[in-house]
Amino acid sequence: MEIKALLGFLIAIFVLGGIGGGIALAAMNTARGRKARPGIILLVIGILGMIVLMPLNAGLVLVQPNEVGVVFNQIGRGDDALLTPLSTGLSWVVPFRDQVEIYDASQQSVTMATATESGQAGHAAVSAVTKDGQTISVDVTVIYSINRARVNDIHRNWRNNYQDGFIVAQARSEVRNATSLYSAEEIYSGGRAALESGIVDNLSEAYATQGFLLTDVLIRDISFSPEFKDAIEQKQIAQQQAEQAKFRVQQAQQEAEKARVDAQGRADSAVIAAQGEAESITIKAQAESEALKLINSVLSQNPNLLQWQYINQLSDQVQLIIIPSNSPFLFNLEDLMAQAGVQPAPVQPSPTQEPDQQ
């Protein structure tokens, strides 16, 4: 812009100083009877400067970094009428022949919602029907940009009406198509990301065919009917109650299993204790049996051993042993006393014995 401003300043100098000054100087000299040549020369310089600078200034086009320029040759025909687009920087086109139209090539966004964040009414939200016949309202924002290499196609097909004529219309169509693939419950319970992904995939391809680049699709809000919300809420409550009942059943089963394990453990402990006691009794019985066998063997070889053992356990003061008359003698006392060096005492009959039994 500084160059164009400078050229405009120079043109003004040539017009005012050259043409205006030359005419004024020529008129003054003529009125005073002098030669008008200096004024005429100044006038010619002003005209020549204006002729050179005005077309130069008119053909200069400054394209900002976020812009791209479409050059339309007003004399051309067909596709030849659109020349190579102007890139960022200062360019020059043929004045009065080429017409330049600047397009914004930066990231742009368009929102389709009931109301914008500022409260201003914008593009209406997208009304769509789900797979199960539920009508929902989708607030969506589309972020896109112009493909610089395809700006001539955009100028040819849409001119400056591309946002309303194509971007918004195509976005609405793809939102409806993607919504029809999901049920309202799937979208309500977390299918929003999948819905966005489907819209982005289809919309990106559609935009590319017309020279636009899709950056992102943002679903800002999804509105369901009050009846559907109530139905979903009741279903969620029922599911939560079912989950709680299931948890209580599982808890009861765990407690029953714990009780069964405890009872089984106690039963196993009782069985092990009984088995141990039985084994102990068996071992003791076997030991006693073996001991009896050993005693029997010893007694069979030493018949008097039992008598000796019995006498050995008697007190040293015992001199007389009284036994019932109707019982056989268990010991041979005479032999035992003889072995001990004691005279046997006469045997006294028991008070209960009859005289003839003595």
C-alpha positions as CSV (number, residue, x, y, z in Angstrom):
1,M,0.0,0.0,0.0
2,E,2.9,2.3,0.6
3,I,4.0,2.0,-3.1
4,K,0.4,2.7,-4.3
5,A,0.2,5.7,-1.9
6,L,3.5,7.0,-3.3
7,L,2.3,6.6,-6.9
8,G,-0.9,8.4,-6.0
9,F,1.1,11.2,-4.5
10,L,3.2,11.5,-7.6
11,I,0.2,11.5,-9.8
12,A,-1.3,14.3,-7.7
13,I,1.9,16.3,-8.1
14,F,1.9,15.8,-11.9
15,V,-1.8,16.7,-12.1
16,L,-1.6,19.8,-9.9
17,G,1.9,20.9,-10.5
18,G,2.3,19.9,-14.1
19,I,-1.0,20.2,-15.7
20,G,-2.5,22.8,-13.4
21,G,0.8,24.8,-13.0
22,G,1.5,24.6,-16.7
23,I,-1.9,26.0,-17.6
24,A,-1.6,28.7,-15.0
25,L,1.9,29.7,-16.1
26,A,1.0,29.8,-19.7
27,A,-2.0,32.0,-19.1
28,M,0.0,34.4,-16.9
29,N,2.8,34.7,-19.5
30,T,0.3,35.3,-22.3
31,A,-1.5,38.0,-20.3
32,R,1.8,39.8,-19.7
33,G,2.8,39.6,-23.3
34,R,5.5,37.0,-22.6
35,K,6.0,33.6,-24.3
36,A,3.7,30.8,-23.1
37,R,6.3,28.1,-23.9
38,P,7.5,27.4,-20.2
39,G,3.9,26.9,-19.2
40,I,3.3,24.6,-22.2
41,I,6.4,22.5,-21.3
42,L,5.3,22.2,-17.7
43,L,1.8,21.1,-18.9
44,V,3.3,18.5,-21.2
45,I,5.5,17.1,-18.4
46,G,2.4,16.8,-16.2
47,I,0.4,15.1,-18.8
48,L,3.2,12.6,-19.6
49,G,3.8,11.8,-15.9
50,M,0.1,11.3,-15.4
51,I,-0.1,9.0,-18.5
52,V,2.8,6.9,-17.2
53,L,1.9,6.8,-13.5
54,M,-1.9,6.3,-13.7
55,P,-1.8,3.0,-15.6
56,L,1.1,1.8,-13.4
57,N,-0.9,2.6,-10.3
58,A,-4.1,1.2,-11.6
59,G,-2.4,-2.2,-12.4
60,L,-0.7,-2.7,-9.1
61,V,-2.5,-5.2,-6.8
62,L,-1.4,-6.0,-3.2
63,V,-2.4,-9.5,-2.0
64,Q,-2.2,-10.0,1.7
65,P,-0.8,-13.3,3.2
66,N,-4.3,-14.6,4.0
67,E,-5.6,-13.8,0.5
68,V,-5.5,-15.0,-3.1
69,G,-6.5,-13.0,-6.2
70,V,-8.5,-14.2,-9.1
71,V,-7.6,-12.4,-12.3
72,F,-10.4,-12.1,-14.9
73,N,-9.4,-11.1,-18.4
74,Q,-12.4,-9.1,-19.6
75,I,-11.4,-9.6,-23.2
76,G,-10.8,-13.3,-23.0
77,R,-13.2,-16.1,-23.7
78,G,-14.0,-19.4,-21.9
79,D,-11.4,-20.8,-19.6
80,D,-8.8,-18.4,-21.0
81,A,-10.6,-15.6,-19.3
82,L,-9.4,-16.6,-15.9
83,L,-5.6,-16.1,-15.6
84,T,-3.2,-17.5,-13.1
85,P,-4.3,-16.5,-9.6
86,L,-2.2,-13.9,-7.8
87,S,-0.3,-15.1,-4.8
88,T,0.7,-13.1,-1.7
89,G,2.6,-9.9,-2.4
90,L,2.5,-7.0,-4.9
91,S,1.6,-7.9,-8.4
92,W,0.8,-5.9,-11.6
93,V,-2.0,-6.6,-14.0
94,V,-3.0,-4.9,-17.3
95,P,-5.2,-2.0,-16.3
96,F,-8.7,-1.7,-17.6
97,R,-8.4,-5.2,-19.1
98,D,-7.8,-7.4,-16.1
99,Q,-10.2,-7.4,-13.2
100,V,-8.9,-8.7,-9.9
101,E,-11.2,-10.1,-7.2
102,I,-9.7,-11.0,-3.8
103,Y,-10.7,-14.1,-1.9
104,D,-10.1,-14.9,1.8
105,A,-7.8,-18.0,1.9
106,S,-7.6,-18.1,5.7
107,Q,-9.5,-20.5,8.0
108,Q,-13.2,-19.7,8.0
109,S,-16.1,-21.0,10.1
110,V,-19.8,-21.1,9.8
111,T,-22.1,-22.1,12.6
112,M,-25.6,-23.7,12.2
113,A,-27.4,-23.2,15.4
114,T,-30.6,-21.9,16.9
115,A,-28.7,-18.8,18.1
116,T,-25.0,-17.9,18.0
117,E,-23.0,-17.3,21.2
118,S,-23.5,-13.6,20.9
119,G,-27.2,-14.0,20.7
120,Q,-27.5,-13.1,17.1
121,A,-29.6,-15.3,14.9
122,G,-27.5,-17.1,12.3
123,H,-27.9,-20.2,10.2
124,A,-30.6,-22.5,11.7
125,A,-29.7,-25.7,13.4
126,V,-29.8,-28.9,11.4
127,S,-32.9,-30.9,11.9
128,A,-32.3,-34.6,11.3
129,V,-34.0,-37.9,11.7
130,T,-32.3,-40.9,13.3
131,K,-32.4,-44.5,12.3
132,D,-35.2,-45.3,14.7
133,G,-37.3,-42.3,13.5
134,Q,-36.5,-39.8,16.3
135,T,-36.2,-36.2,15.2
136,I,-33.2,-34.4,16.7
137,S,-31.7,-30.9,16.3
138,V,-27.9,-30.6,15.8
139,D,-25.9,-27.4,16.4
140,V,-22.8,-27.7,14.3
141,T,-19.8,-25.6,13.3
142,V,-17.8,-26.2,10.1
143,I,-14.2,-24.9,9.8
144,Y,-12.9,-24.8,6.3
145,S,-10.6,-22.9,3.9
146,I,-10.2,-22.2,0.2
147,N,-7.8,-24.3,-1.8
148,R,-5.5,-21.6,-3.4
149,A,-4.9,-23.8,-6.4
150,R,-8.6,-24.2,-7.0
151,V,-9.7,-20.6,-6.5
152,N,-10.5,-20.1,-10.2
153,D,-12.9,-23.0,-10.0
154,I,-14.5,-21.5,-6.9
155,H,-14.8,-18.1,-8.7
156,R,-16.3,-19.8,-11.8
157,N,-18.8,-21.9,-9.9
158,W,-19.8,-20.0,-6.8
159,R,-18.2,-16.5,-6.8
160,N,-18.7,-14.9,-3.3
161,N,-21.8,-17.0,-2.6
162,Y,-19.9,-20.2,-1.9
163,Q,-20.6,-20.2,1.9
164,D,-24.4,-20.1,1.7
165,G,-24.7,-21.7,-1.6
166,F,-22.4,-24.7,-1.0
167,I,-20.6,-24.9,2.4
168,V,-23.7,-24.7,4.5
169,A,-26.0,-26.6,2.2
170,Q,-23.5,-29.5,1.8
171,A,-22.9,-29.6,5.6
172,R,-26.6,-29.9,6.3
173,S,-26.9,-32.7,3.8
174,E,-24.0,-34.7,5.3
175,V,-25.2,-34.2,8.9
176,R,-28.6,-35.6,8.0
177,N,-27.0,-38.6,6.1
178,A,-24.7,-39.4,9.0
179,T,-27.5,-39.1,11.6
180,S,-29.7,-41.6,9.7
181,L,-27.1,-44.3,10.4
182,Y,-27.5,-44.2,14.2
183,S,-30.4,-44.6,16.6
184,A,-31.3,-41.8,18.9
185,E,-30.2,-43.9,21.9
186,E,-26.8,-44.6,20.3
187,I,-26.2,-40.9,19.8
188,Y,-27.5,-40.1,23.3
189,S,-25.4,-42.7,25.1
190,G,-22.0,-41.6,23.6
191,G,-22.2,-41.9,19.8
192,R,-21.4,-38.2,19.3
193,A,-17.7,-38.9,18.4
194,A,-18.7,-41.5,15.8
195,L,-21.3,-39.1,14.4
196,E,-18.7,-36.4,14.0
197,S,-16.2,-38.8,12.4
198,G,-18.7,-39.9,9.8
199,I,-19.6,-36.3,9.0
200,V,-16.0,-35.3,8.6
201,D,-15.1,-38.2,6.3
202,N,-18.0,-37.6,3.9
203,L,-17.9,-33.8,4.0
204,S,-14.2,-33.6,3.4
205,E,-14.6,-35.5,0.2
206,A,-17.5,-33.4,-1.0
207,Y,-15.7,-30.1,-0.3
208,A,-12.6,-31.3,-2.1
209,T,-14.5,-31.7,-5.3
210,Q,-15.4,-28.0,-5.3
211,G,-12.0,-26.7,-4.2
212,F,-12.5,-26.4,-0.5
213,L,-10.4,-27.9,2.4
214,L,-12.3,-29.1,5.4
215,T,-10.4,-28.5,8.7
216,D,-12.9,-29.8,11.3
217,V,-16.6,-30.3,12.1
218,L,-17.7,-29.5,15.7
219,I,-21.0,-30.7,17.0
220,R,-21.8,-28.1,19.6
221,D,-25.1,-29.5,20.9
222,I,-27.7,-32.2,20.1
223,S,-31.3,-31.6,21.2
224,F,-33.7,-34.5,21.7
225,S,-37.5,-34.4,22.2
226,P,-38.7,-34.2,25.8
227,E,-40.5,-37.5,25.4
228,F,-37.4,-39.2,24.3
229,K,-35.4,-37.8,27.2
230,D,-38.0,-39.0,29.7
231,A,-37.9,-42.5,28.2
232,I,-34.2,-42.6,28.3
233,E,-34.1,-41.4,31.9
234,Q,-36.6,-44.1,32.9
235,K,-34.7,-46.7,31.1
236,Q,-31.4,-45.7,32.8
237,I,-33.2,-45.8,36.2
238,A,-34.5,-49.3,35.5
239,Q,-31.0,-50.4,34.4
240,Q,-29.5,-49.0,37.6
241,Q,-32.0,-50.8,39.7
242,A,-31.3,-54.0,37.8
243,E,-27.6,-53.5,38.3
244,Q,-28.2,-53.0,42.1
245,A,-30.3,-56.1,42.3
246,K,-27.7,-58.1,40.4
247,F,-25.1,-56.8,42.8
248,R,-27.1,-57.9,45.8
249,V,-27.6,-61.4,44.2
250,Q,-23.9,-61.6,43.6
251,Q,-23.2,-60.5,47.2
252,A,-25.6,-63.1,48.6
253,Q,-23.9,-65.8,46.4
254,Q,-20.5,-64.8,47.6
255,E,-21.7,-64.9,51.3
256,A,-23.3,-68.3,50.6
257,E,-20.1,-69.6,49.0
258,K,-18.1,-68.3,51.9
259,A,-20.4,-70.1,54.4
260,R,-20.1,-73.3,52.3
261,V,-16.3,-73.0,52.3
262,D,-16.2,-72.4,56.0
263,A,-18.5,-75.4,56.6
264,Q,-16.5,-77.6,54.3
265,G,-13.3,-76.5,56.2
266,R,-14.8,-77.4,59.5
267,A,-16.0,-80.8,58.1
268,D,-12.6,-81.5,56.6
269,S,-11.0,-80.6,60.0
270,A,-13.3,-83.0,61.8
271,V,-12.6,-85.7,59.3
272,I,-8.8,-85.2,59.7
273,A,-9.1,-85.1,63.5
274,A,-11.2,-88.3,63.4
275,Q,-8.7,-90.0,61.1
276,G,-5.9,-88.9,63.3
277,E,-7.6,-90.3,66.4
278,A,-8.5,-93.5,64.6
279,E,-4.9,-93.9,63.5
280,S,-3.8,-93.2,67.1
281,I,-6.2,-95.9,68.5
282,T,-5.1,-98.3,65.8
283,I,-1.4,-97.8,66.6
284,K,-2.1,-98.1,70.3
285,A,-4.1,-101.3,69.8
286,Q,-1.3,-102.7,67.6
287,A,1.2,-101.8,70.3
288,E,-0.9,-103.4,73.0
289,S,-1.4,-106.5,70.8
290,E,2.3,-106.8,70.2
291,A,3.0,-106.3,73.9
292,L,0.5,-109.0,74.8
293,K,2.1,-111.3,72.2
294,L,5.5,-110.6,73.7
295,I,4.2,-111.2,77.3
296,N,2.5,-114.4,76.2
297,S,5.7,-115.6,74.6
298,V,7.7,-114.8,77.7
299,L,5.2,-116.5,80.1
300,S,5.1,-119.6,77.9
301,Q,8.8,-120.0,78.4
302,N,8.8,-118.9,82.1
303,P,5.6,-120.1,83.9
304,N,6.6,-118.8,87.3
305,L,7.5,-115.4,86.0
306,L,4.0,-114.1,86.7
307,Q,4.0,-115.5,90.2
308,W,7.4,-113.9,90.9
309,Q,6.2,-110.6,89.5
310,Y,3.2,-110.7,91.8
311,I,5.2,-111.6,94.9
312,N,7.7,-108.9,94.0
313,Q,5.0,-106.3,94.1
314,L,3.9,-107.4,97.6
315,S,4.9,-105.7,100.7
316,D,7.8,-107.1,102.7
317,Q,5.5,-107.4,105.8
318,V,3.1,-109.9,104.1
319,Q,3.4,-113.3,105.9
320,L,0.0,-114.8,105.2
321,I,-2.3,-114.8,102.2
322,I,-5.9,-115.9,102.6
323,I,-7.8,-117.0,99.5
324,P,-11.3,-118.4,99.2
325,S,-11.6,-122.1,99.7
326,N,-13.5,-122.6,96.6
327,S,-10.8,-121.1,94.4
328,P,-7.8,-123.0,93.1
329,F,-4.4,-122.0,94.4
330,L,-2.8,-119.6,92.2
331,F,0.6,-119.8,93.7
332,N,2.7,-122.6,95.1
333,L,3.4,-120.8,98.4
334,E,5.4,-123.6,99.9
335,D,7.9,-123.5,97.2
336,L,8.0,-119.7,97.1
337,M,8.5,-119.5,100.9
338,A,11.0,-122.2,100.8
339,Q,13.0,-120.3,98.3
340,A,12.7,-117.2,100.5
341,G,13.9,-119.3,103.6
342,V,10.6,-118.8,105.6
343,Q,8.8,-121.6,107.4
344,P,5.3,-121.8,106.1
345,A,2.5,-121.1,108.6
346,P,-0.4,-123.3,108.9
347,V,-3.1,-122.4,106.6
348,Q,-6.2,-121.0,108.4
349,P,-9.5,-121.6,106.8
350,S,-11.7,-118.8,105.9
351,P,-14.4,-118.0,108.3
352,T,-17.0,-118.9,105.7
353,Q,-15.6,-122.4,105.1
354,E,-17.2,-125.4,106.5
355,P,-15.2,-127.6,108.9
356,D,-15.0,-130.6,106.6
357,Q,-13.5,-128.3,103.8
358,Q,-10.5,-127.5,106.0
